[in-house]
Amino acid sequence: MASSQNNLSGFRAKTTEDTKNYRIAIVVSEWNESVTEALYSGAVSTLREYGIQRDNIVRKNVPGSFELTLGAQFMAQKEDIDAVICLGCVIQGETRHFDFICQAVAIGITNVGLSSNKPVIFGVLTPDNQQQALDRAGGKHGNKGDEAAIAAIKMLQEFK
């Protein structure tokens, strides 16, 4: 959502519905923790800004971005969860591992949303380096966690 030309963290969903009863799960990768914690802070801040009660935000950690898919599935299967936000960061390395992980995570998160009929939001950064990740985790290109929270709220407002 954010690029070198755009910062969508300033974009806001319509506040036409009462969101305080939405129950949102946030699944957070522990890998690249400095980045994922910043994404998490952005997501929670935005959810709270829209009136979602702190007790209705459920955090679950997973070891890495690859595990986001199963973590999302576990949370989406819960009847009391309305949406799932997946937050991770996979930084390009010297091998093709990056490609395999990113593709598996993107497809996996999409499939969880389709099979659960719930919004499952892809908040996974795939930058070339650490600085690009930081720029998108509260830096000059906004916060992808903030944008993921907006996407979850908009999906719930439109389809719940």
Disulfide bonds with the S-S distance in Angstrom:
none
